[in-house]
């Protein structure tokens, strides 16, 4: 498999940033559900866990986008 072109890597970086933004929205929604006293304790705990997971995914997507913008393939040097 050949290495992606610089343009392709930029497109992938943009896609990863979109994924990060989506995860940020999901994390915000999870934090809101976790803080809502009308939700059951179980629902609140699950929402808090989902919010943490989404925030972690957002961070990972941004790290991948940064690597791609720098001309590196994510995972090659990890």
C-alpha positions in Angstrom: 0.0 0.0 0.0 1.4 3.4 -1.0 1.7 6.3 1.4 -1.1 8.8 1.2 -0.4 12.1 -0.5 -0.1 15.3 1.4 -3.6 16.4 0.2 -5.1 13.0 1.3 -3.5 13.4 4.7 -4.9 16.9 5.0 -8.4 15.6 4.1 -8.0 12.8 6.7 -6.9 15.4 9.3 -10.1 17.5 8.6 -12.2 14.3 8.9 -10.6 13.5 12.3 -11.3 17.1 13.5 -15.0 16.6 12.5 -15.0 13.4 14.4 -13.5 15.1 17.4 -16.2 17.8 17.3 -18.9 15.2 17.2 -17.3 13.5 20.2 -17.2 16.8 22.0 -20.9 17.3 21.5 -21.5 13.7 22.7 -19.4 14.4 25.8 -21.3 17.6 26.6 -24.6 15.7 26.2 -23.4 13.0 28.6 -22.2 15.5 31.2 -25.6 17.2 31.0 -27.4 13.9 31.5 -25.1 13.0 34.3 -25.9 16.2 36.1 -29.7 16.0 35.6 -31.3 15.1 38.9 -34.4 13.8 37.2 -32.4 10.9 35.8 -31.9 7.8 37.8 -28.6 7.2 39.6 -27.8 4.4 37.1 -28.6 6.6 34.1 -26.5 9.4 35.6 -23.5 7.0 36.2 -23.8 5.6 32.7 -24.0 9.1 31.2 -20.9 10.2 33.1 -19.0 7.2 31.9 -20.1 7.8 28.3 -19.1 11.5 28.6 -15.6 10.4 29.7 -15.3 8.0 26.8 -16.4 10.6 24.3 -14.0 13.1 25.6 -11.1 10.6 25.4 -12.1 9.8 21.8 -12.1 13.5 20.9 -8.6 13.8 22.3 -7.4 10.8 20.3 -9.0 12.1 17.1 -7.2 15.5 17.6 -3.9 13.7 18.2 -4.4 11.8 14.9 -5.3 15.0 13.1 -2.2 16.7 14.4 0.0 13.8 13.3 -1.6 13.8 9.8 -1.1 17.6 9.5 2.6 17.1 10.4 2.9 14.4 7.6 3.0 11.5 10.0 0.8 8.4 9.8 -1.0 7.9 13.2 0.2 4.8 14.8 3.4 4.5 12.8 5.5 6.1 15.5 3.4 5.0 18.6 
